[in-house]
Amino acid sequence: MSAPKRQYFLKTHTLQAVLDRCHLTHTRFARHLGIHRSHWSQLFNARRPVSPDMRQALLTSRYTRDVPEDELWEVRLPEGACN
């Protein structure tokens, strides 16, 4: 049996601090990442895990590239999965 896939969820407080510091709206930041505002909302509010492509986009974004990974997202196992 394979190990359960880890899921990555954004740390809202960190991203909100970045947006505030850079004077960005959520809409403008979503556009910067190349996604729709509704998709960003799902990611930001932890209703959807962050894909590998989106994690890469955040790591290379001029706004978040200096933020350590462990401050951008938390890693969770899917519900019901054992460690």
HTML snippet that shows the backbone in 3Dmol.js (N, CA, C, O; Angstrom):
<script src="https://3Dmol.org/build/3Dmol-min.js"></script>
<div id="view" style="width:600px;height:400px;position:relative"></div>
<script>
const pdb = `
ATOM      1  N   MET A   1       0.838  -1.183   0.000  1.00  0.00           N
ATOM      2  CA  MET A   1       0.000   0.000   0.000  1.00  0.00           C
ATOM      3  C   MET A   1       0.882   1.245   0.000  1.00  0.00           C
ATOM      4  O   MET A   1       1.865   1.315   0.737  1.00  0.00           O
ATOM      5  N   SER A   2       0.528   2.223  -0.824  1.00  0.00           N
ATOM      6  CA  SER A   2       1.343   3.436  -0.918  1.00  0.00           C
ATOM      7  C   SER A   2       1.012   4.409   0.214  1.00  0.00           C
ATOM      8  O   SER A   2      -0.065   4.373   0.810  1.00  0.00           O
ATOM      9  N   ALA A   3       1.965   5.258   0.475  1.00  0.00           N
ATOM     10  CA  ALA A   3       1.783   6.270   1.532  1.00  0.00           C
ATOM     11  C   ALA A   3       0.738   7.284   1.086  1.00  0.00           C
ATOM     12  O   ALA A   3       0.639   7.583  -0.104  1.00  0.00           O
ATOM     13  N   PRO A   4      -0.045   7.819   2.021  1.00  0.00           N
ATOM     14  CA  PRO A   4      -1.041   8.823   1.649  1.00  0.00           C
ATOM     15  C   PRO A   4      -0.372  10.080   1.112  1.00  0.00           C
ATOM     16  O   PRO A   4       0.689  10.483   1.588  1.00  0.00           O
ATOM     17  N   LYS A   5      -1.001  10.694   0.116  1.00  0.00           N
ATOM     18  CA  LYS A   5      -0.464  11.934  -0.459  1.00  0.00           C
ATOM     19  C   LYS A   5      -0.621  13.071   0.535  1.00  0.00           C
ATOM     20  O   LYS A   5      -1.680  13.257   1.135  1.00  0.00           O
ATOM     21  N   ARG A   6       0.431  13.808   0.692  1.00  0.00           N
ATOM     22  CA  ARG A   6       0.371  14.993   1.546  1.00  0.00           C
ATOM     23  C   ARG A   6      -0.338  16.107   0.796  1.00  0.00           C
ATOM     24  O   ARG A   6      -0.233  16.213  -0.426  1.00  0.00           O
ATOM     25  N   GLN A   7      -1.057  16.933   1.534  1.00  0.00           N
ATOM     26  CA  GLN A   7      -1.728  18.082   0.953  1.00  0.00           C
ATOM     27  C   GLN A   7      -1.147  19.343   1.577  1.00  0.00           C
ATOM     28  O   GLN A   7      -0.803  19.373   2.758  1.00  0.00           O
ATOM     29  N   TYR A   8      -1.049  20.370   0.765  1.00  0.00           N
ATOM     30  CA  TYR A   8      -0.462  21.632   1.192  1.00  0.00           C
ATOM     31  C   TYR A   8      -1.555  22.690   1.224  1.00  0.00           C
ATOM     32  O   TYR A   8      -2.303  22.852   0.260  1.00  0.00           O
ATOM     33  N   PHE A   9      -1.642  23.411   2.345  1.00  0.00           N
ATOM     34  CA  PHE A   9      -2.628  24.467   2.502  1.00  0.00           C
ATOM     35  C   PHE A   9      -1.922  25.756   2.901  1.00  0.00           C
ATOM     36  O   PHE A   9      -0.993  25.745   3.709  1.00  0.00           O
ATOM     37  N   LEU A  10      -2.370  26.856   2.328  1.00  0.00           N
ATOM     38  CA  LEU A  10      -1.741  28.149   2.596  1.00  0.00           C
ATOM     39  C   LEU A  10      -1.913  28.580   4.046  1.00  0.00           C
ATOM     40  O   LEU A  10      -2.918  28.288   4.693  1.00  0.00           O
ATOM     41  N   LYS A  11      -0.907  29.277   4.526  1.00  0.00           N
ATOM     42  CA  LYS A  11      -0.981  29.902   5.844  1.00  0.00           C
ATOM     43  C   LYS A  11      -1.484  31.330   5.617  1.00  0.00           C
ATOM     44  O   LYS A  11      -0.744  32.217   5.193  1.00  0.00           O
ATOM     45  N   THR A  12      -2.737  31.507   5.908  1.00  0.00           N
ATOM     46  CA  THR A  12      -3.435  32.758   5.615  1.00  0.00           C
ATOM     47  C   THR A  12      -2.737  33.973   6.215  1.00  0.00           C
ATOM     48  O   THR A  12      -2.574  34.993   5.546  1.00  0.00           O
ATOM     49  N   HIS A  13      -2.327  33.865   7.470  1.00  0.00           N
ATOM     50  CA  HIS A  13      -1.724  35.038   8.122  1.00  0.00           C
ATOM     51  C   HIS A  13      -0.461  35.509   7.399  1.00  0.00           C
ATOM     52  O   HIS A  13      -0.215  36.711   7.302  1.00  0.00           O
ATOM     53  N   THR A  14       0.330  34.578   6.900  1.00  0.00           N
ATOM     54  CA  THR A  14       1.551  34.955   6.181  1.00  0.00           C
ATOM     55  C   THR A  14       1.214  35.645   4.874  1.00  0.00           C
ATOM     56  O   THR A  14       1.765  36.700   4.561  1.00  0.00           O
ATOM     57  N   LEU A  15       0.307  35.047   4.107  1.00  0.00           N
ATOM     58  CA  LEU A  15      -0.044  35.628   2.812  1.00  0.00           C
ATOM     59  C   LEU A  15      -0.737  36.969   2.974  1.00  0.00           C
ATOM     60  O   LEU A  15      -0.510  37.878   2.176  1.00  0.00           O
ATOM     61  N   GLN A  16      -1.577  37.110   3.991  1.00  0.00           N
ATOM     62  CA  GLN A  16      -2.232  38.403   4.206  1.00  0.00           C
ATOM     63  C   GLN A  16      -1.208  39.463   4.564  1.00  0.00           C
ATOM     64  O   GLN A  16      -1.333  40.611   4.137  1.00  0.00           O
ATOM     65  N   ALA A  17      -0.201  39.099   5.338  1.00  0.00           N
ATOM     66  CA  ALA A  17       0.860  40.052   5.681  1.00  0.00           C
ATOM     67  C   ALA A  17       1.613  40.496   4.425  1.00  0.00           C
ATOM     68  O   ALA A  17       1.951  41.671   4.286  1.00  0.00           O
ATOM     69  N   VAL A  18       1.874  39.562   3.518  1.00  0.00           N
ATOM     70  CA  VAL A  18       2.549  39.900   2.256  1.00  0.00           C
ATOM     71  C   VAL A  18       1.684  40.859   1.447  1.00  0.00           C
ATOM     72  O   VAL A  18       2.170  41.878   0.956  1.00  0.00           O
ATOM     73  N   LEU A  19       0.407  40.532   1.309  1.00  0.00           N
ATOM     74  CA  LEU A  19      -0.493  41.393   0.540  1.00  0.00           C
ATOM     75  C   LEU A  19      -0.561  42.791   1.147  1.00  0.00           C
ATOM     76  O   LEU A  19      -0.518  43.789   0.427  1.00  0.00           O
ATOM     77  N   ASP A  20      -0.667  42.860   2.459  1.00  0.00           N
ATOM     78  CA  ASP A  20      -0.721  44.161   3.135  1.00  0.00           C
ATOM     79  C   ASP A  20       0.574  44.950   2.928  1.00  0.00           C
ATOM     80  O   ASP A  20       0.548  46.140   2.613  1.00  0.00           O
ATOM     81  N   ARG A  21       1.697  44.271   3.110  1.00  0.00           N
ATOM     82  CA  ARG A  21       3.001  44.933   2.977  1.00  0.00           C
ATOM     83  C   ARG A  21       3.211  45.464   1.560  1.00  0.00           C
ATOM     84  O   ARG A  21       3.801  46.529   1.373  1.00  0.00           O
ATOM     85  N   CYS A  22       2.730  44.724   0.568  1.00  0.00           N
ATOM     86  CA  CYS A  22       2.924  45.106  -0.839  1.00  0.00           C
ATOM     87  C   CYS A  22       1.758  45.918  -1.391  1.00  0.00           C
ATOM     88  O   CYS A  22       1.746  46.270  -2.571  1.00  0.00           O
ATOM     89  N   HIS A  23       0.781  46.216  -0.540  1.00  0.00           N
ATOM     90  CA  HIS A  23      -0.396  46.992  -0.946  1.00  0.00           C
ATOM     91  C   HIS A  23      -1.114  46.342  -2.121  1.00  0.00           C
ATOM     92  O   HIS A  23      -1.482  47.008  -3.089  1.00  0.00           O
ATOM     93  N   LEU A  24      -1.306  45.022  -2.018  1.00  0.00           N
ATOM     94  CA  LEU A  24      -1.979  44.249  -3.073  1.00  0.00           C
ATOM     95  C   LEU A  24      -3.373  43.829  -2.634  1.00  0.00           C
ATOM     96  O   LEU A  24      -3.594  43.483  -1.473  1.00  0.00           O
ATOM     97  N   THR A  25      -4.296  43.862  -3.560  1.00  0.00           N
ATOM     98  CA  THR A  25      -5.609  43.274  -3.304  1.00  0.00           C
ATOM     99  C   THR A  25      -5.533  41.788  -3.634  1.00  0.00           C
ATOM    100  O   THR A  25      -4.610  41.342  -4.316  1.00  0.00           O
ATOM    101  N   HIS A  26      -6.488  41.041  -3.157  1.00  0.00           N
ATOM    102  CA  HIS A  26      -6.533  39.617  -3.487  1.00  0.00           C
ATOM    103  C   HIS A  26      -6.714  39.430  -4.992  1.00  0.00           C
ATOM    104  O   HIS A  26      -6.125  38.524  -5.581  1.00  0.00           O
ATOM    105  N   THR A  27      -7.517  40.274  -5.605  1.00  0.00           N
ATOM    106  CA  THR A  27      -7.746  40.179  -7.050  1.00  0.00           C
ATOM    107  C   THR A  27      -6.454  40.420  -7.827  1.00  0.00           C
ATOM    108  O   THR A  27      -6.141  39.692  -8.768  1.00  0.00           O
ATOM    109  N   ARG A  28      -5.723  41.429  -7.432  1.00  0.00           N
ATOM    110  CA  ARG A  28      -4.469  41.743  -8.139  1.00  0.00           C
ATOM    111  C   ARG A  28      -3.429  40.630  -7.940  1.00  0.00           C
ATOM    112  O   ARG A  28      -2.700  40.288  -8.871  1.00  0.00           O
ATOM    113  N   PHE A  29      -3.364  40.074  -6.740  1.00  0.00           N
ATOM    114  CA  PHE A  29      -2.406  38.996  -6.504  1.00  0.00           C
ATOM    115  C   PHE A  29      -2.796  37.746  -7.287  1.00  0.00           C
ATOM    116  O   PHE A  29      -1.929  37.068  -7.838  1.00  0.00           O
ATOM    117  N   ALA A  30      -4.084  37.435  -7.342  1.00  0.00           N
ATOM    118  CA  ALA A  30      -4.546  36.295  -8.139  1.00  0.00           C
ATOM    119  C   ALA A  30      -4.159  36.493  -9.603  1.00  0.00           C
ATOM    120  O   ALA A  30      -3.662  35.570 -10.250  1.00  0.00           O
ATOM    121  N   ARG A  31      -4.385  37.682 -10.113  1.00  0.00           N
ATOM    122  CA  ARG A  31      -4.021  37.986 -11.499  1.00  0.00           C
ATOM    123  C   ARG A  31      -2.510  37.817 -11.700  1.00  0.00           C
ATOM    124  O   ARG A  31      -2.069  37.278 -12.716  1.00  0.00           O
ATOM    125  N   HIS A  32      -1.731  38.278 -10.732  1.00  0.00           N
ATOM    126  CA  HIS A  32      -0.270  38.129 -10.781  1.00  0.00           C
ATOM    127  C   HIS A  32       0.126  36.648 -10.880  1.00  0.00           C
ATOM    128  O   HIS A  32       1.069  36.299 -11.589  1.00  0.00           O
ATOM    129  N   LEU A  33      -0.599  35.788 -10.167  1.00  0.00           N
ATOM    130  CA  LEU A  33      -0.314  34.350 -10.195  1.00  0.00           C
ATOM    131  C   LEU A  33      -0.896  33.657 -11.428  1.00  0.00           C
ATOM    132  O   LEU A  33      -0.586  32.497 -11.697  1.00  0.00           O
ATOM    133  N   GLY A  34      -1.730  34.366 -12.169  1.00  0.00           N
ATOM    134  CA  GLY A  34      -2.320  33.801 -13.378  1.00  0.00           C
ATOM    135  C   GLY A  34      -3.532  32.917 -13.110  1.00  0.00           C
ATOM    136  O   GLY A  34      -3.825  32.005 -13.884  1.00  0.00           O
ATOM    137  N   ILE A  35      -4.237  33.189 -12.009  1.00  0.00           N
ATOM    138  CA  ILE A  35      -5.426  32.411 -11.674  1.00  0.00           C
ATOM    139  C   ILE A  35      -6.605  33.349 -11.441  1.00  0.00           C
ATOM    140  O   ILE A  35      -6.430  34.553 -11.254  1.00  0.00           O
ATOM    141  N   HIS A  36      -7.808  32.780 -11.454  1.00  0.00           N
ATOM    142  CA  HIS A  36      -9.006  33.559 -11.187  1.00  0.00           C
ATOM    143  C   HIS A  36      -9.113  33.880  -9.703  1.00  0.00           C
ATOM    144  O   HIS A  36      -8.591  33.158  -8.853  1.00  0.00           O
ATOM    145  N   ARG A  37      -9.790  34.960  -9.418  1.00  0.00           N
ATOM    146  CA  ARG A  37      -9.994  35.387  -8.033  1.00  0.00           C
ATOM    147  C   ARG A  37     -10.699  34.305  -7.215  1.00  0.00           C
ATOM    148  O   ARG A  37     -10.375  34.113  -6.043  1.00  0.00           O
ATOM    149  N   SER A  38     -11.655  33.599  -7.816  1.00  0.00           N
ATOM    150  CA  SER A  38     -12.383  32.554  -7.090  1.00  0.00           C
ATOM    151  C   SER A  38     -11.466  31.386  -6.730  1.00  0.00           C
ATOM    152  O   SER A  38     -11.603  30.804  -5.654  1.00  0.00           O
ATOM    153  N   HIS A  39     -10.537  31.041  -7.614  1.00  0.00           N
ATOM    154  CA  HIS A  39      -9.569  29.985  -7.316  1.00  0.00           C
ATOM    155  C   HIS A  39      -8.671  30.426  -6.157  1.00  0.00           C
ATOM    156  O   HIS A  39      -8.409  29.658  -5.231  1.00  0.00           O
ATOM    157  N   TRP A  40      -8.208  31.672  -6.225  1.00  0.00           N
ATOM    158  CA  TRP A  40      -7.376  32.206  -5.144  1.00  0.00           C
ATOM    159  C   TRP A  40      -8.126  32.168  -3.815  1.00  0.00           C
ATOM    160  O   TRP A  40      -7.550  31.821  -2.784  1.00  0.00           O
ATOM    161  N   SER A  41      -9.396  32.521  -3.839  1.00  0.00           N
ATOM    162  CA  SER A  41     -10.204  32.515  -2.630  1.00  0.00           C
ATOM    163  C   SER A  41     -10.263  31.110  -2.021  1.00  0.00           C
ATOM    164  O   SER A  41     -10.159  30.952  -0.805  1.00  0.00           O
ATOM    165  N   GLN A  42     -10.429  30.103  -2.864  1.00  0.00           N
ATOM    166  CA  GLN A  42     -10.458  28.719  -2.366  1.00  0.00           C
ATOM    167  C   GLN A  42      -9.125  28.327  -1.755  1.00  0.00           C
ATOM    168  O   GLN A  42      -9.088  27.666  -0.717  1.00  0.00           O
ATOM    169  N   LEU A  43      -8.040  28.725  -2.380  1.00  0.00           N
ATOM    170  CA  LEU A  43      -6.708  28.431  -1.838  1.00  0.00           C
ATOM    171  C   LEU A  43      -6.476  29.188  -0.537  1.00  0.00           C
ATOM    172  O   LEU A  43      -6.038  28.616   0.461  1.00  0.00           O
ATOM    173  N   PHE A  44      -6.772  30.471  -0.563  1.00  0.00           N
ATOM    174  CA  PHE A  44      -6.515  31.332   0.591  1.00  0.00           C
ATOM    175  C   PHE A  44      -7.318  30.894   1.809  1.00  0.00           C
ATOM    176  O   PHE A  44      -6.821  30.967   2.932  1.00  0.00           O
ATOM    177  N   ASN A  45      -8.532  30.446   1.608  1.00  0.00           N
ATOM    178  CA  ASN A  45      -9.404  30.040   2.706  1.00  0.00           C
ATOM    179  C   ASN A  45      -9.333  28.547   3.019  1.00  0.00           C
ATOM    180  O   ASN A  45     -10.203  28.010   3.705  1.00  0.00           O
ATOM    181  N   ALA A  46      -8.298  27.880   2.517  1.00  0.00           N
ATOM    182  CA  ALA A  46      -8.020  26.460   2.795  1.00  0.00           C
ATOM    183  C   ALA A  46      -9.187  25.541   2.428  1.00  0.00           C
ATOM    184  O   ALA A  46      -9.418  24.524   3.081  1.00  0.00           O
ATOM    185  N   ARG A  47      -9.913  25.911   1.382  1.00  0.00           N
ATOM    186  CA  ARG A  47     -10.966  25.029   0.881  1.00  0.00           C
ATOM    187  C   ARG A  47     -10.432  24.117  -0.207  1.00  0.00           C
ATOM    188  O   ARG A  47     -11.106  23.187  -0.648  1.00  0.00           O
ATOM    189  N   ARG A  48      -9.201  24.402  -0.632  1.00  0.00           N
ATOM    190  CA  ARG A  48      -8.570  23.638  -1.699  1.00  0.00           C
ATOM    191  C   ARG A  48      -7.063  23.573  -1.418  1.00  0.00           C
ATOM    192  O   ARG A  48      -6.458  24.584  -1.060  1.00  0.00           O
ATOM    193  N   PRO A  49      -6.457  22.393  -1.577  1.00  0.00           N
ATOM    194  CA  PRO A  49      -5.001  22.322  -1.383  1.00  0.00           C
ATOM    195  C   PRO A  49      -4.266  23.028  -2.522  1.00  0.00           C
ATOM    196  O   PRO A  49      -4.801  23.205  -3.616  1.00  0.00           O
ATOM    197  N   VAL A  50      -3.047  23.419  -2.239  1.00  0.00           N
ATOM    198  CA  VAL A  50      -2.217  24.125  -3.216  1.00  0.00           C
ATOM    199  C   VAL A  50      -1.480  23.094  -4.069  1.00  0.00           C
ATOM    200  O   VAL A  50      -0.788  22.222  -3.541  1.00  0.00           O
ATOM    201  N   SER A  51      -1.631  23.199  -5.375  1.00  0.00           N
ATOM    202  CA  SER A  51      -0.999  22.252  -6.302  1.00  0.00           C
ATOM    203  C   SER A  51       0.511  22.494  -6.366  1.00  0.00           C
ATOM    204  O   SER A  51       0.991  23.556  -5.969  1.00  0.00           O
ATOM    205  N   PRO A  52       1.256  21.505  -6.867  1.00  0.00           N
ATOM    206  CA  PRO A  52       2.703  21.715  -7.035  1.00  0.00           C
ATOM    207  C   PRO A  52       3.018  22.913  -7.933  1.00  0.00           C
ATOM    208  O   PRO A  52       3.961  23.654  -7.654  1.00  0.00           O
ATOM    209  N   ASP A  53       2.252  23.115  -8.997  1.00  0.00           N
ATOM    210  CA  ASP A  53       2.494  24.263  -9.884  1.00  0.00           C
ATOM    211  C   ASP A  53       2.261  25.588  -9.162  1.00  0.00           C
ATOM    212  O   ASP A  53       3.019  26.540  -9.346  1.00  0.00           O
ATOM    213  N   MET A  54       1.227  25.647  -8.352  1.00  0.00           N
ATOM    214  CA  MET A  54       0.943  26.885  -7.617  1.00  0.00           C
ATOM    215  C   MET A  54       1.987  27.114  -6.530  1.00  0.00           C
ATOM    216  O   MET A  54       2.368  28.256  -6.273  1.00  0.00           O
ATOM    217  N   ARG A  55       2.455  26.047  -5.889  1.00  0.00           N
ATOM    218  CA  ARG A  55       3.527  26.214  -4.897  1.00  0.00           C
ATOM    219  C   ARG A  55       4.772  26.787  -5.576  1.00  0.00           C
ATOM    220  O   ARG A  55       5.437  27.661  -5.020  1.00  0.00           O
ATOM    221  N   GLN A  56       5.083  26.296  -6.770  1.00  0.00           N
ATOM    222  CA  GLN A  56       6.234  26.810  -7.520  1.00  0.00           C
ATOM    223  C   GLN A  56       6.025  28.279  -7.881  1.00  0.00           C
ATOM    224  O   GLN A  56       6.950  29.085  -7.791  1.00  0.00           O
ATOM    225  N   ALA A  57       4.808  28.617  -8.288  1.00  0.00           N
ATOM    226  CA  ALA A  57       4.511  30.011  -8.625  1.00  0.00           C
ATOM    227  C   ALA A  57       4.708  30.921  -7.408  1.00  0.00           C
ATOM    228  O   ALA A  57       5.227  32.030  -7.538  1.00  0.00           O
ATOM    229  N   LEU A  58       4.299  30.457  -6.237  1.00  0.00           N
ATOM    230  CA  LEU A  58       4.481  31.251  -5.018  1.00  0.00           C
ATOM    231  C   LEU A  58       5.958  31.370  -4.644  1.00  0.00           C
ATOM    232  O   LEU A  58       6.401  32.421  -4.181  1.00  0.00           O
ATOM    233  N   LEU A  59       6.715  30.298  -4.844  1.00  0.00           N
ATOM    234  CA  LEU A  59       8.140  30.325  -4.507  1.00  0.00           C
ATOM    235  C   LEU A  59       8.929  31.258  -5.419  1.00  0.00           C
ATOM    236  O   LEU A  59       9.973  31.775  -5.022  1.00  0.00           O
ATOM    237  N   THR A  60       8.439  31.479  -6.637  1.00  0.00           N
ATOM    238  CA  THR A  60       9.167  32.328  -7.588  1.00  0.00           C
ATOM    239  C   THR A  60       8.543  33.712  -7.762  1.00  0.00           C
ATOM    240  O   THR A  60       9.105  34.552  -8.464  1.00  0.00           O
ATOM    241  N   SER A  61       7.409  33.959  -7.143  1.00  0.00           N
ATOM    242  CA  SER A  61       6.759  35.262  -7.235  1.00  0.00           C
ATOM    243  C   SER A  61       7.635  36.330  -6.598  1.00  0.00           C
ATOM    244  O   SER A  61       8.247  36.099  -5.555  1.00  0.00           O
ATOM    245  N   ARG A  62       7.693  37.477  -7.212  1.00  0.00           N
ATOM    246  CA  ARG A  62       8.504  38.570  -6.639  1.00  0.00           C
ATOM    247  C   ARG A  62       7.995  38.999  -5.268  1.00  0.00           C
ATOM    248  O   ARG A  62       8.743  39.582  -4.483  1.00  0.00           O
ATOM    249  N   TYR A  63       6.735  38.716  -4.978  1.00  0.00           N
ATOM    250  CA  TYR A  63       6.165  39.102  -3.687  1.00  0.00           C
ATOM    251  C   TYR A  63       6.430  38.090  -2.579  1.00  0.00           C
ATOM    252  O   TYR A  63       6.494  38.462  -1.407  1.00  0.00           O
ATOM    253  N   THR A  64       6.584  36.827  -2.929  1.00  0.00           N
ATOM    254  CA  THR A  64       6.703  35.787  -1.895  1.00  0.00           C
ATOM    255  C   THR A  64       7.994  34.973  -1.976  1.00  0.00           C
ATOM    256  O   THR A  64       8.190  34.069  -1.164  1.00  0.00           O
ATOM    257  N   ARG A  65       8.861  35.261  -2.911  1.00  0.00           N
ATOM    258  CA  ARG A  65      10.060  34.429  -3.078  1.00  0.00           C
ATOM    259  C   ARG A  65      11.008  34.466  -1.880  1.00  0.00           C
ATOM    260  O   ARG A  65      11.805  33.546  -1.700  1.00  0.00           O
ATOM    261  N   ASP A  66      10.935  35.505  -1.067  1.00  0.00           N
ATOM    262  CA  ASP A  66      11.807  35.596   0.106  1.00  0.00           C
ATOM    263  C   ASP A  66      11.168  35.027   1.373  1.00  0.00           C
ATOM    264  O   ASP A  66      11.776  35.054   2.443  1.00  0.00           O
ATOM    265  N   VAL A  67       9.951  34.515   1.253  1.00  0.00           N
ATOM    266  CA  VAL A  67       9.251  33.929   2.403  1.00  0.00           C
ATOM    267  C   VAL A  67       9.582  32.433   2.449  1.00  0.00           C
ATOM    268  O   VAL A  67       9.381  31.738   1.454  1.00  0.00           O
ATOM    269  N   PRO A  68      10.079  31.927   3.569  1.00  0.00           N
ATOM    270  CA  PRO A  68      10.395  30.499   3.663  1.00  0.00           C
ATOM    271  C   PRO A  68       9.160  29.632   3.422  1.00  0.00           C
ATOM    272  O   PRO A  68       8.047  29.997   3.800  1.00  0.00           O
ATOM    273  N   GLU A  69       9.374  28.484   2.789  1.00  0.00           N
ATOM    274  CA  GLU A  69       8.278  27.563   2.476  1.00  0.00           C
ATOM    275  C   GLU A  69       7.426  27.232   3.684  1.00  0.00           C
ATOM    276  O   GLU A  69       6.198  27.214   3.592  1.00  0.00           O
ATOM    277  N   ASP A  70       8.060  26.971   4.815  1.00  0.00           N
ATOM    278  CA  ASP A  70       7.289  26.562   5.998  1.00  0.00           C
ATOM    279  C   ASP A  70       6.414  27.688   6.547  1.00  0.00           C
ATOM    280  O   ASP A  70       5.572  27.450   7.413  1.00  0.00           O
ATOM    281  N   GLU A  71       6.606  28.913   6.050  1.00  0.00           N
ATOM    282  CA  GLU A  71       5.740  30.016   6.436  1.00  0.00           C
ATOM    283  C   GLU A  71       4.634  30.260   5.420  1.00  0.00           C
ATOM    284  O   GLU A  71       3.669  30.970   5.705  1.00  0.00           O
ATOM    285  N   LEU A  72       4.773  29.671   4.226  1.00  0.00           N
ATOM    286  CA  LEU A  72       3.767  29.846   3.185  1.00  0.00           C
ATOM    287  C   LEU A  72       2.626  28.838   3.287  1.00  0.00           C
ATOM    288  O   LEU A  72       1.467  29.176   3.046  1.00  0.00           O
ATOM    289  N   TRP A  73       2.960  27.601   3.645  1.00  0.00           N
ATOM    290  CA  TRP A  73       1.926  26.568   3.715  1.00  0.00           C
ATOM    291  C   TRP A  73       2.246  25.543   4.773  1.00  0.00           C
ATOM    292  O   TRP A  73       3.381  25.397   5.228  1.00  0.00           O
ATOM    293  N   GLU A  74       1.184  24.833   5.150  1.00  0.00           N
ATOM    294  CA  GLU A  74       1.343  23.722   6.080  1.00  0.00           C
ATOM    295  C   GLU A  74       1.012  22.441   5.332  1.00  0.00           C
ATOM    296  O   GLU A  74       0.209  22.439   4.398  1.00  0.00           O
ATOM    297  N   VAL A  75       1.636  21.363   5.751  1.00  0.00           N
ATOM    298  CA  VAL A  75       1.438  20.067   5.123  1.00  0.00           C
ATOM    299  C   VAL A  75       0.508  19.243   5.997  1.00  0.00           C
ATOM    300  O   VAL A  75       0.706  19.130   7.207  1.00  0.00           O
ATOM    301  N   ARG A  76      -0.499  18.676   5.373  1.00  0.00           N
ATOM    302  CA  ARG A  76      -1.457  17.836   6.089  1.00  0.00           C
ATOM    303  C   ARG A  76      -1.631  16.523   5.336  1.00  0.00           C
ATOM    304  O   ARG A  76      -1.472  16.453   4.118  1.00  0.00           O
ATOM    305  N   LEU A  77      -1.963  15.491   6.096  1.00  0.00           N
ATOM    306  CA  LEU A  77      -2.384  14.241   5.484  1.00  0.00           C
ATOM    307  C   LEU A  77      -3.877  14.326   5.250  1.00  0.00           C
ATOM    308  O   LEU A  77      -4.578  14.995   6.010  1.00  0.00           O
ATOM    309  N   PRO A  78      -4.389  13.662   4.211  1.00  0.00           N
ATOM    310  CA  PRO A  78      -5.830  13.678   3.977  1.00  0.00           C
ATOM    311  C   PRO A  78      -6.575  13.116   5.192  1.00  0.00           C
ATOM    312  O   PRO A  78      -6.038  12.298   5.939  1.00  0.00           O
ATOM    313  N   GLU A  79      -7.814  13.566   5.376  1.00  0.00           N
ATOM    314  CA  GLU A  79      -8.626  13.078   6.492  1.00  0.00           C
ATOM    315  C   GLU A  79      -8.725  11.562   6.442  1.00  0.00           C
ATOM    316  O   GLU A  79      -8.917  10.973   5.378  1.00  0.00           O
ATOM    317  N   GLY A  80      -8.592  10.942   7.607  1.00  0.00           N
ATOM    318  CA  GLY A  80      -8.696   9.492   7.698  1.00  0.00           C
ATOM    319  C   GLY A  80      -7.404   8.750   7.416  1.00  0.00           C
ATOM    320  O   GLY A  80      -7.335   7.535   7.599  1.00  0.00           O
ATOM    321  N   ALA A  81      -6.363   9.473   6.967  1.00  0.00           N
ATOM    322  CA  ALA A  81      -5.075   8.826   6.681  1.00  0.00           C
ATOM    323  C   ALA A  81      -4.287   8.653   7.962  1.00  0.00           C
ATOM    324  O   ALA A  81      -4.349   9.492   8.861  1.00  0.00           O
ATOM    325  N   CYS A  82      -3.557   7.578   8.040  1.00  0.00           N
ATOM    326  CA  CYS A  82      -2.695   7.318   9.202  1.00  0.00           C
ATOM    327  C   CYS A  82      -1.298   7.838   8.900  1.00  0.00           C
ATOM    328  O   CYS A  82      -0.880   7.892   7.744  1.00  0.00           O
ATOM    329  N   ASN A  83      -0.583   8.218   9.946  1.00  0.00           N
ATOM    330  CA  ASN A  83       0.785   8.694   9.766  1.00  0.00           C
ATOM    331  C   ASN A  83       1.597   7.585   9.292  1.00  0.00           C
ATOM    332  O   ASN A  83       2.796   7.749   9.067  1.00  0.00           O
TER     333      ASN A  83
END
`;
const viewer = $3Dmol.createViewer("view");
viewer.addModel(pdb, "pdb");
viewer.setStyle({}, {cartoon: {color: "spectrum"}});
viewer.zoomTo();
viewer.render();
</script>
